[in-house]
Amino acid sequence: MKKSLVAATVAACGLCGAANAADMYSPAGLKDVPYVAVPTWTGFYIGAHVGGAWADLQTTDVAGYWAPAGSQWNNTATGVIGGGQLGYNYQTGAFVFGVEADFGGLGISHRQSPYARPDLYYSNVDSGFYADVTGRSGYAAGPALFYVKGGWAYFDGGLNVTDGTVAPALSVTKTGVDGWTIGGGIEYKINPSWGVKGEYRYFDFGNVSADLTGLGDTFQHQLTVNTVTVGVNYYVGNVYSPLK
């Protein structure tokens, strides 16, 4: 009889231990333990950015009006860039795809002459509004997103050539130039709704012809711009998804 009671007690204890072990590894057993949250990048966002810009305006005297035909000089300018952005991401696994629009101001005004008289002969680039629409793709590693982007770009700052040796001075300005942009960056989510980022972009606005006098004295501009910015994004209605 005693042996039977001992055996029954041991069996009961074994069943209790097994039940407790099962509770430890079941979702109910984890109810008081913090779970690991996985950030999701899917959704709409809006934000702002600011940074530095380095522009190069290459001017070619195509017709040989000032110098031998084909002569070139460069107008390098540094300035600031700033504005806003909005976009949408879609995440599948660790990969993120989306579309983004950037817009704002590009402050790169500068004048440069190929001669020693910049008050008389010069080309210049004026500051203005810029915009771009790009596709974006990246790889998410926890709260960090590594991405590249590229697409269409627009700039409405003036590209100008002036000859002040005649009266009245001859001048022509081109505005509203289209081009393309490519770049990339890193964004980090500090919480479900907010992300901070650092980004590099290269802009190329192609070749723009300017007829200084209307008589075939043609100049050609090629404007390129490099920018480095920091920014912040707000993700509309975004939440963390817990691990299952």
Secondary structure as UniProt FT lines:
FT   HELIX           2..24
FT   HELIX           27..30
FT   TURN            31..32
FT   STRAND          37..38
FT   STRAND          43..61
FT   TURN            62..63
FT   TURN            69..70
FT   STRAND          71..92
FT   TURN            93..94
FT   STRAND          95..107
FT   STRAND          110..112
FT   TURN            118..120
FT   STRAND          121..125
FT   STRAND          128..141
FT   TURN            142..143
FT   STRAND          144..155
FT   STRAND          159..163
FT   TURN            164..165
FT   STRAND          170..174
FT   STRAND          177..189
FT   STRAND          194..211
FT   STRAND          218..235
FT   TURN            236..237
FT   STRAND          241..242
//
